[in-house]
Amino acid sequence: MRPLLLAYALVGGLGVLLAFWSSAIRRTLLSEPLLALCLGVLAGPVLGLVDVADQLNAELIREVSRALLAVSLMAVALRFPLSDYRAVLRPVLVLLSAGMVGMALLSTGLSWLLLGIPLSLAALLGSCLTPTDPVLASSIVSGGPAERQLPDRLRQVISGESGGNDGLAFPLVVLALAGLGAKPWTDQVTSALWGVVGAVVMGVLFGSLAGRAVRAASRRETLDKGSQVIFAVLLGIAALGVARVLDTDGILAAFVTGLAYNWIIGNQPRIAEQTLDDSLTRYLVLPLFFLLGAELPWRDWLDVGWRLPLFAVAVLLLRRLPVVLALKVPLGMRWRELVFLGWFGPIGVSALFYLTFSMDEGVEDPLLWVAGSFVVALSVLVHGVTAMPGRRWYAAVGRRVE
């Protein structure tokens, strides 16, 4: 109990410091997830102040990441009016179809080639690492600096993709689990289909009802802006809960619920939604990344040897950028946009969820978590420190072109 209480104090203290220096931090190479990860490493492996049992740690990461994804995807769905997302529908659909398949295949191939693991396990690891993380992506495309340096269209494409592919990774992971023999093929295929179809139907109905309720409350002036922020958070959690009761994909359901809710509330003032997005990026991510830093499997990383860092670097460089560049024509974007989009596809909370979900489904090979956690930690570091220079590079190139 004492280590957990100390963890509460450390995370809370970090949150207070970030509240004081938030504007200054946004102008540096640091990010909130990276600071929380480093604090967890210091409190865990370095000083030995926080230690969580392996089984409890996996359960905590799975459930915290699941809840965080639900709220994060609600924030992504509400970040822009739905009409803005319609304007980037084509590139988002390309990334959610051909883009996801390409990233999954490349990640699988790299896992099999560099780690020397069976193809079935490589397919599962590749599927877990495929989705772009909405939490880490939010720290790149939200906030004052991002709004000044990046065009709205590029931010909308990254937001829409990161929202959709987290849920659509579910059938990839489920089918990869079938390849490992975790459950019969028929059960896994049925689960994958119901995961997508059930999530979409449930999300549309649930989000529409919530939107109509908010519109009615707004007409009666019984719902203030602060209440709208809380309502959006609770709506994401509620959508996740209903989806889990229905045994469908809760991650996709939360995103679809947010889109349907966005459609119904229309062009009402979006101050509350922006507040949710900013607060999520800065504060709600802290406990999860602190826990990850405290429980990173350092000794297991060392046991794997040189193959592990080579694999992680290869994933960050080759999983996404070549796919995005190859899709230039259907994406209809300029080279500068493609390079930025291809690099900033961080791997984070969604990967943690699918890795721990797979372990809960009966996958016992420890290399799944060892390799996956190393890639996530490296992505938090690399994409965190390159976010600010990357945005400045994009703006500078744009000024020279103009």
C-alpha positions as CSV (number, residue, x, y, z in Angstrom):
1,M,0.0,0.0,0.0
2,R,2.8,2.5,0.8
3,P,4.3,2.3,-2.7
4,L,1.0,3.1,-4.2
5,L,0.4,6.1,-1.8
6,L,3.9,7.3,-2.8
7,A,3.0,7.0,-6.4
8,Y,-0.2,9.1,-5.8
9,A,1.9,11.8,-4.2
10,L,4.6,11.8,-7.0
11,V,2.0,11.9,-9.8
12,G,0.0,14.6,-8.1
13,G,3.1,16.6,-7.5
14,L,4.1,16.4,-11.1
15,G,0.6,17.5,-12.1
16,V,0.9,20.6,-9.9
17,L,4.3,21.5,-11.4
18,L,3.0,21.1,-14.9
19,A,0.0,23.3,-14.1
20,F,2.5,26.1,-13.1
21,W,4.9,25.7,-16.0
22,S,2.6,24.3,-18.7
23,S,3.2,27.1,-21.2
24,A,7.0,27.0,-20.7
25,I,7.0,23.2,-21.1
26,R,5.1,23.4,-24.4
27,R,8.0,25.5,-25.8
28,T,10.7,22.9,-24.9
29,L,11.6,19.4,-26.1
30,L,9.8,17.8,-23.2
31,S,6.2,16.4,-23.2
32,E,3.9,15.5,-20.3
33,P,4.0,11.7,-21.1
34,L,7.8,11.8,-21.3
35,L,8.1,13.6,-18.0
36,A,5.8,11.1,-16.3
37,L,7.7,8.2,-17.8
38,C,11.0,9.6,-16.6
39,L,9.6,10.2,-13.1
40,G,8.4,6.6,-13.0
41,V,11.8,5.3,-14.1
42,L,13.4,7.4,-11.3
43,A,10.9,6.2,-8.6
44,G,11.0,2.6,-9.8
45,P,14.1,1.0,-11.3
46,V,16.5,3.8,-10.1
47,L,15.5,4.4,-6.5
48,G,13.3,1.4,-5.9
49,L,10.6,3.4,-4.2
50,V,7.6,2.1,-6.2
51,D,7.2,-1.6,-7.0
52,V,4.0,-3.3,-8.2
53,A,3.4,-7.0,-8.5
54,D,3.7,-8.2,-12.2
55,Q,0.1,-9.5,-12.4
56,L,-1.4,-6.4,-10.7
57,N,0.8,-4.2,-12.9
58,A,-0.5,-5.8,-16.1
59,E,-4.1,-5.4,-14.9
60,L,-3.6,-1.8,-13.9
61,I,-2.0,-0.9,-17.3
62,R,-4.8,-2.7,-19.2
63,E,-7.7,-1.0,-17.3
64,V,-6.1,2.4,-17.0
65,S,-5.1,2.5,-20.7
66,R,-8.6,1.3,-21.7
67,A,-10.3,4.1,-19.7
68,L,-7.8,6.7,-20.9
69,L,-8.3,5.6,-24.6
70,A,-12.1,6.0,-24.2
71,V,-11.8,9.6,-22.9
72,S,-9.0,10.4,-25.3
73,L,-11.0,9.2,-28.3
74,M,-14.0,11.2,-27.1
75,A,-11.7,14.3,-27.0
76,V,-10.5,13.5,-30.5
77,A,-14.0,13.1,-31.8
78,L,-15.0,16.5,-30.4
79,R,-11.8,18.4,-31.2
80,F,-13.3,19.8,-34.4
81,P,-16.8,20.3,-35.8
82,L,-17.8,17.2,-37.7
83,S,-17.9,19.2,-41.0
84,D,-14.2,19.7,-40.6
85,Y,-13.6,15.9,-40.4
86,R,-15.8,15.4,-43.5
87,A,-13.3,17.6,-45.4
88,V,-10.5,15.1,-44.7
89,L,-12.6,12.0,-45.0
90,R,-10.6,10.7,-48.0
91,P,-7.1,10.8,-46.6
92,V,-8.4,9.4,-43.2
93,L,-10.1,6.5,-44.9
94,V,-7.0,5.8,-46.9
95,L,-4.9,5.7,-43.7
96,L,-7.5,3.5,-42.0
97,S,-7.6,0.9,-44.8
98,A,-4.4,0.6,-46.9
99,G,-2.4,2.5,-44.3
100,M,-3.3,0.2,-41.5
101,V,-2.8,-3.0,-43.6
102,G,0.6,-1.7,-44.7
103,M,1.8,-0.8,-41.2
104,A,0.6,-4.1,-39.8
105,L,2.4,-6.1,-42.5
106,L,5.6,-4.1,-42.1
107,S,5.5,-4.4,-38.3
108,T,4.9,-8.1,-38.6
109,G,7.8,-8.5,-41.0
110,L,10.2,-6.6,-38.8
111,S,9.1,-8.6,-35.7
112,W,9.7,-11.9,-37.5
113,L,12.9,-10.9,-39.2
114,L,14.7,-9.0,-36.4
115,L,13.4,-10.8,-33.3
116,G,13.4,-14.3,-34.8
117,I,9.9,-15.1,-33.3
118,P,7.3,-17.4,-34.9
119,L,5.2,-15.7,-37.6
120,S,2.0,-16.0,-35.5
121,L,3.5,-14.1,-32.6
122,A,5.0,-11.6,-34.9
123,A,1.6,-10.9,-36.4
124,L,0.2,-10.3,-33.0
125,L,3.0,-8.0,-32.0
126,G,2.7,-6.2,-35.3
127,S,-1.0,-5.7,-34.8
128,C,-0.5,-4.3,-31.3
129,L,2.0,-1.8,-32.6
130,T,0.0,-0.7,-35.7
131,P,-2.4,2.0,-34.3
132,T,-1.4,5.6,-34.0
133,D,-1.8,6.6,-30.4
134,P,-4.4,9.4,-29.9
135,V,-3.0,10.5,-26.5
136,L,0.5,11.1,-27.8
137,A,-0.8,12.5,-31.1
138,S,-2.8,15.0,-29.1
139,S,0.3,16.4,-27.6
140,I,1.7,17.0,-31.1
141,V,-1.4,18.6,-32.8
142,S,-3.2,20.3,-29.9
143,G,-2.3,23.5,-28.0
144,G,-1.3,27.0,-29.0
145,P,2.0,26.1,-30.7
146,A,0.4,23.4,-32.9
147,E,-2.5,25.6,-33.9
148,R,0.0,28.3,-35.0
149,Q,2.5,26.1,-36.8
150,L,0.4,23.4,-38.4
151,P,-2.5,23.8,-40.8
152,D,-6.0,22.7,-39.6
153,R,-6.2,20.1,-42.3
154,L,-3.1,18.3,-41.3
155,R,-4.1,18.3,-37.6
156,Q,-7.5,17.0,-38.6
157,V,-6.0,14.1,-40.6
158,I,-3.8,13.1,-37.7
159,S,-6.7,13.4,-35.2
160,G,-9.1,11.4,-37.4
161,E,-6.7,8.6,-38.1
162,S,-5.5,8.3,-34.5
163,G,-9.2,8.1,-33.4
164,G,-10.3,5.5,-35.9
165,N,-7.3,3.1,-36.1
166,D,-7.3,2.5,-32.3
167,G,-10.6,0.8,-32.5
168,L,-10.1,-0.8,-35.9
169,A,-6.9,-2.4,-34.6
170,F,-9.2,-4.7,-32.5
171,P,-10.1,-7.1,-35.3
172,L,-6.4,-7.3,-36.3
173,V,-5.4,-8.2,-32.8
174,V,-8.3,-10.7,-32.4
175,L,-7.5,-12.4,-35.7
176,A,-3.8,-12.6,-34.8
177,L,-4.8,-14.2,-31.5
178,A,-6.7,-16.8,-33.5
179,G,-3.5,-17.6,-35.4
180,L,-1.8,-18.3,-32.0
181,G,-4.7,-20.7,-31.2
182,A,-5.9,-18.7,-28.2
183,K,-9.5,-19.5,-29.3
184,P,-11.1,-21.3,-32.2
185,W,-11.0,-19.4,-35.5
186,T,-14.8,-19.2,-35.8
187,D,-15.1,-17.6,-32.4
188,Q,-12.3,-15.1,-33.1
189,V,-13.8,-14.1,-36.5
190,T,-17.2,-13.7,-35.0
191,S,-15.7,-11.6,-32.2
192,A,-13.9,-9.4,-34.7
193,L,-17.0,-8.8,-36.8
194,W,-19.2,-8.1,-33.8
195,G,-16.5,-5.9,-32.4
196,V,-16.7,-3.6,-35.4
197,V,-20.4,-3.7,-36.3
198,G,-21.6,-3.8,-32.7
199,A,-19.4,-0.8,-31.8
200,V,-20.6,1.3,-34.7
201,V,-24.3,0.6,-34.1
202,M,-24.0,1.1,-30.4
203,G,-21.9,4.2,-30.7
204,V,-24.3,5.9,-33.2
205,L,-27.3,5.2,-31.0
206,F,-25.6,6.1,-27.7
207,G,-24.0,9.3,-29.1
208,S,-27.2,10.5,-30.7
209,L,-29.2,10.1,-27.5
210,A,-26.5,11.9,-25.5
211,G,-26.3,14.7,-28.1
212,R,-30.1,15.2,-28.0
213,A,-30.1,15.3,-24.3
214,V,-27.4,18.0,-24.2
215,R,-29.2,20.1,-26.8
216,A,-32.4,19.9,-24.7
217,A,-30.4,20.9,-21.6
218,S,-28.8,23.8,-23.5
219,R,-32.1,25.1,-24.5
220,R,-33.3,25.1,-20.9
221,E,-29.9,26.6,-19.9
222,T,-29.4,23.9,-17.3
223,L,-25.9,22.8,-18.5
224,D,-22.9,25.1,-18.1
225,K,-19.5,24.8,-19.8
226,G,-17.9,23.1,-16.8
227,S,-20.6,20.5,-16.8
228,Q,-20.1,19.9,-20.5
229,V,-16.5,19.0,-19.9
230,I,-17.5,16.5,-17.2
231,F,-20.3,15.2,-19.3
232,A,-17.9,14.5,-22.3
233,V,-15.5,12.6,-20.0
234,L,-18.4,10.5,-18.5
235,L,-19.8,9.9,-21.9
236,G,-16.6,8.3,-23.0
237,I,-16.4,6.1,-19.9
238,A,-20.1,5.2,-20.3
239,A,-19.7,4.2,-23.9
240,L,-16.8,2.0,-23.0
241,G,-18.9,0.4,-20.2
242,V,-21.9,-0.3,-22.4
243,A,-19.7,-1.7,-25.2
244,R,-18.1,-4.1,-22.7
245,V,-21.4,-5.3,-21.5
246,L,-22.4,-6.0,-25.1
247,D,-19.0,-7.7,-25.6
248,T,-18.1,-5.4,-28.5
249,D,-15.1,-3.2,-29.2
250,G,-15.2,-0.5,-26.5
251,I,-12.4,1.6,-28.0
252,L,-14.1,2.0,-31.3
253,A,-17.5,2.4,-29.6
254,A,-16.2,5.4,-27.6
255,F,-14.9,7.1,-30.8
256,V,-18.1,6.5,-32.8
257,T,-20.1,7.7,-29.8
258,G,-18.1,11.0,-29.8
259,L,-18.6,11.4,-33.5
260,A,-22.4,10.9,-33.3
261,Y,-22.6,13.2,-30.3
262,N,-20.5,15.8,-32.2
263,W,-23.0,15.5,-35.2
264,I,-26.0,16.1,-33.0
265,I,-24.7,19.1,-31.0
266,G,-23.6,20.7,-34.3
267,N,-21.7,24.0,-34.4
268,Q,-22.3,25.0,-30.7
269,P,-19.3,26.7,-29.0
270,R,-16.5,24.2,-28.6
271,I,-14.7,25.7,-25.6
272,A,-15.7,22.8,-23.4
273,E,-14.4,20.2,-25.9
274,Q,-11.1,22.1,-26.4
275,T,-10.7,22.2,-22.6
276,L,-11.2,18.5,-22.4
277,D,-8.7,17.8,-25.1
278,D,-6.0,20.1,-23.5
279,S,-6.6,18.8,-20.0
280,L,-6.5,15.2,-21.2
281,T,-3.2,15.7,-22.9
282,R,-1.6,17.4,-20.0
283,Y,-2.8,15.6,-16.9
284,L,-4.9,12.4,-17.4
285,V,-1.9,10.6,-19.1
286,L,0.4,11.1,-16.1
287,P,-0.6,8.1,-14.0
288,L,-0.3,5.6,-16.8
289,F,3.1,6.7,-18.1
290,F,4.4,6.9,-14.5
291,L,3.3,3.3,-13.9
292,L,4.9,2.2,-17.2
293,G,8.2,3.9,-16.2
294,A,8.1,2.3,-12.7
295,E,7.6,-1.2,-14.1
296,L,9.6,-1.2,-17.3
297,P,11.2,-4.7,-17.7
298,W,14.9,-3.5,-17.8
299,R,16.4,-6.9,-17.1
300,D,14.4,-8.6,-19.8
301,W,15.4,-5.9,-22.3
302,L,19.0,-6.6,-21.5
303,D,18.5,-10.4,-21.9
304,V,17.1,-10.0,-25.4
305,G,20.3,-8.1,-26.4
306,W,21.1,-6.0,-29.5
307,R,18.1,-7.3,-31.5
308,L,15.7,-5.3,-29.3
309,P,16.9,-1.8,-29.9
310,L,17.5,-2.6,-33.6
311,F,13.9,-3.8,-33.8
312,A,12.5,-0.7,-32.0
313,V,14.4,1.7,-34.2
314,A,13.4,-0.1,-37.3
315,V,9.7,0.0,-36.3
316,L,9.8,3.8,-35.7
317,L,11.6,4.4,-39.0
318,L,9.9,1.8,-41.3
319,R,6.5,0.9,-39.8
320,R,4.8,4.1,-41.0
321,L,6.8,6.6,-43.1
322,P,7.3,4.3,-46.2
323,V,3.6,3.4,-46.2
324,V,2.5,7.1,-46.0
325,L,4.9,8.1,-48.8
326,A,3.8,5.3,-51.0
327,L,0.2,6.5,-50.6
328,K,0.9,10.0,-51.8
329,V,-1.6,9.9,-54.7
330,P,-4.6,8.6,-52.9
331,L,-3.9,10.8,-49.9
332,G,-3.7,13.8,-52.1
333,M,-1.1,15.6,-49.9
334,R,2.1,17.5,-50.5
335,W,5.5,15.9,-49.7
336,R,6.0,18.2,-46.7
337,E,2.7,17.0,-45.2
338,L,3.5,13.4,-46.0
339,V,6.8,13.5,-44.2
340,F,5.3,15.1,-41.1
341,L,2.3,12.7,-41.2
342,G,4.6,9.7,-41.8
343,W,6.9,10.5,-38.9
344,F,4.4,11.5,-36.3
345,G,2.6,8.3,-35.8
346,P,3.5,7.7,-32.1
347,I,3.0,4.3,-30.4
348,G,1.7,4.6,-26.9
349,V,-1.5,4.0,-24.9
350,S,-3.3,2.0,-27.5
351,A,-0.3,-0.4,-27.9
352,L,-0.1,-0.8,-24.1
353,F,-3.8,-1.7,-24.1
354,Y,-3.6,-4.3,-26.9
355,L,-0.4,-5.8,-25.4
356,T,-2.0,-6.3,-22.0
357,F,-5.3,-7.4,-23.6
358,S,-3.4,-10.1,-25.5
359,M,-1.8,-11.3,-22.3
360,D,-5.2,-11.5,-20.6
361,E,-6.4,-13.6,-23.6
362,G,-3.8,-16.2,-22.8
363,V,-0.7,-15.3,-24.7
364,E,2.2,-16.4,-22.4
365,D,5.3,-15.6,-24.4
366,P,7.0,-12.8,-22.4
367,L,8.7,-11.4,-25.5
368,L,5.4,-9.9,-26.5
369,W,5.4,-7.5,-23.5
370,V,9.2,-7.1,-23.5
371,A,9.5,-6.0,-27.1
372,G,6.2,-4.0,-27.2
373,S,7.1,-2.0,-24.0
374,F,10.5,-1.1,-25.4
375,V,9.0,0.2,-28.6
376,V,6.4,2.3,-26.6
377,A,9.1,3.7,-24.3
378,L,11.3,4.7,-27.3
379,S,8.3,6.2,-29.1
380,V,7.4,8.3,-26.1
381,L,11.0,9.6,-25.9
382,V,11.7,10.1,-29.6
383,H,8.3,11.5,-30.7
384,G,8.2,13.6,-27.5
385,V,11.5,15.4,-28.1
386,T,10.9,15.8,-31.9
387,A,7.4,17.3,-31.7
388,M,8.4,20.9,-31.2
389,P,11.3,20.8,-33.7
390,G,9.1,19.0,-36.1
391,R,6.3,21.6,-36.0
392,R,8.9,24.4,-36.3
393,W,10.4,22.6,-39.3
394,Y,7.0,22.3,-41.0
395,A,6.2,26.0,-40.4
396,A,9.7,27.1,-41.6
397,V,9.5,25.1,-44.8
398,G,6.0,26.5,-45.4
399,R,7.3,30.1,-45.2
400,R,10.1,29.4,-47.6
401,V,7.7,27.8,-50.1
402,E,5.3,30.7,-49.8
